[in-house]
Structures are given as structure tokens and as C-alpha cells.
């Protein structure tokens, strides 16, 4: 029940099979585990870039926009259409947007010659938003994977 309340808000305070089915349908086409890994790897890509390794392959346009990565396309498309009104989704949207905003700021600091500030931003703010995106995705995964309640019973 706490999972549903956290993701769906008051509307989902009681385990509701219909809400769970809606979340499960929205997750179709998204590999949550792959999205988590991809966003966790960005820290290493940013640090490699800051260390002068151009093979880190950073695409500034993709980094600075939260709707270009696989997760972002899902958030701004299929997920928004189905889950857009729920607190757990709006939290994920916000954290993902800030994840990309901070990554963009890291690159701006690096371009301004402030590499130590950029590194500090990676280990402080960027890592924090990466963790939040991961937590939000894991919550969604738990909601989808929780056993369905029996009709007439709440969990």
C-alpha cells in the first residue's frame, strides 16, 4: 500500500489493479534496468570527459535536453500520456530534467575552464540527481511488479 501511495498519491492509497495495470502498460517498451544503468554510467562519461578523454563521446545536445535519451523519450511520450497526473511520475520527470540540467552545467563549467568546479558538481549535484532518478525508476518497477490484489481486497 505504501508503494501505491508514494507513486499514485491519495488516488492510489489503496492497491488498485486498474492503476497497476495502467503503470504496467506505460512501462511497456522501457527497460527499467537498462535505463538505470545508462544513467548511472553518465557520471563516468562526464568524469572521463573532464579528464581529457574525448572518446567519452559526449553529445552536448543530447546531454542538455531531457527528451533525447531513451528514458527521456519514454517520459515525454508514452509515460506522460498514461502516468502524467501521478506524483511519482512528476517526481521522476523533475529529477530526470535536473539530471540533464546539471550535466549541461558541468559541461559549461568545463568549457569555461573551471574543471575543478565541474568535477565537484559531478560528485555532488549530478550524482544526487542520478540517485534520485534511479530511486524513482525502482519505485515504478516495484509498483508494476507487485502482485495484483484479489478483487474486493486491498493490500
Secondary structure, 3 states (H helix, E strand, C coil): CHHHHHHHHHHHCCCCHHHHHHHHHHHCCCCHHHHHHHHHHHHHHHHHHHCCCHHHCCCHHHHHCCCCCHHHHHHHHHHHHHHCCCHHHHHHHHHHHHHHHHHHHHHHHHHCCCHHHHHHHHHHHHHHHHHHHHHHHHHHHHHHHCCCCCCCCCC
